[in-house]
Amino acid sequence: MSPRRSRRRGPSLAQRRNSLGHAVSALDGVAPSAVIARTRQQLADIDDRRALSAEHTVVGLFGATGSGKSSLLNALVGAELSRAAVRRPTTSRPLAAVLGELGSGPLLDWLGVEDRHVLEAGALHSTSRDSSSRDSSSRDSEDAPGLVLLDLPDLDSVQVRHQEIARTLAGKVDVLIWVTDPQKYADAVLHRDFVRQYAGHDAVTLVILNQIDRLHEAERSAVLDSLTAITRTDGLTTAPVLATSASTGEGVEDLRSRLLEIARRKEASAARHHADLDLAAQRLREAADPAGLPERSDPHAIDQLVEDLAVAARVDPVAEAVGASYRHRATGRVGWPALRWIRRLRADPLVRLGLDRRRGDSAVQRTSLPQPDAATAARSSGGVRRFADAVSDGGSDPWRAALRDRAQQHEDALPDALDQAVAGTDLRGRATSWWWPVLDVLQWIAMLAWVLGLAWLVLNAVLGFFGLPPTPMPLLEGLGVPVPLPTALIVLGLAAGLLLTLAGGALIALTATRHRRRARRLLAARVREVAQDHVVDGVDHLLERATSARRDLSRAAGEAPRSTV
């Protein structure tokens, strides 16, 4: 396949890299730590490579034992630079063949390659098979100094260190060449552990079926088709699959020309980084996709959380105590004076709860509310979990778990916070009403009337008992029957007292209900503040991170590079 160039649209490489960095920060603590660490290492490698030589294109030859990587490198450069032998593994450490000396030292130091061979520009033309190809190769080599070919340790080496070297450099080179042979082209180690890990890197990948001379002409097409199918299954949908023979030279010149053209364009490094960013963004999405989450907590879910915490804070019992406290104090002012003493047998409900504060006293204190029972405590913890589940509904499992953990982060502090919120609420426990003194005066006037009438009748009865003349007793006319004034005072006083008591009781009940409702609103508002501080704010902060991660991942996963090798 001849090299093609296409213009990449969308965010620039720098923009994509920065967006992925922001996404990693937002996903830290949500995505698995191994994925975060791997992505950060990938970003560090991109930064390091971009800071090094832009004039060099690093091509890595990767393959299993016996695939002929070393022989293929020697065939490409036309010299015995890398040892190829029966003994395996034949390559124990990386070897570099550098076309032209352009200051490749820092780059090879970063790659950790110590064995280096510098070839003069134009040296590769000497391996051409005929004059026409020799002229073309010469022009390519002269136009493309800076090509670095790496012969790497075997991917399936029995030496773990060798495998680690190959794995590390697979993440750093600009162009990946997977070299296999007719016997091991379907090797699981090559495809599962390496090729598949770089799915989507078609723009910087070549797949080579080496030692093609070992196959009969009739078998070659079938084996190449099989390798191509496996490669497509691995996720490389457009990467070229080529056949070569290091011993006969078949396909070597085509491969050499492709590599020189890649080096001359000097786009491989950027294309590799674009592919790396695509893969990293995809990997992060698979690990902890932030899609499906809202930008902020649902108000309905917050309302439900407040209701659950209000139950745990005993808001309704406290509000009832506020109403009962008002009735207790109002009865002492407007009730029937003869029975007012009875209220002294019972304590003020707010006093019993430790909530009897003077207006304006804002000191935070503890209440005397009893410890919540198991059902009440469960309502609080269950409410927090239900809130987290409602907010995270539709999100991926890692985000749902993270949001639940964040919601429950301060769960142990909720009981004290709720108690202090109740204690710190101005419930107006000393509030009075303007009509208290009015009814109070009227009650005493009514009581004075019937007491006066009763005393009058008692006095006349005592005087009569001792044979003394009684006091004058006026009669009230106009009632159909003349009624003595003392009797009228008793009846009117008792009737007025009863009516005032009934009217006062109705006013007390209405006003107590208003105080109870007001207290519940105030307490619910304080509970909402506690819910906001201890639960909602933390969840909203994490949802903001999810929104940021979603935006940054979308930018980091911009249009993949279309150029191919």
Disulfide bonds with the S-S distance in Angstrom:
none
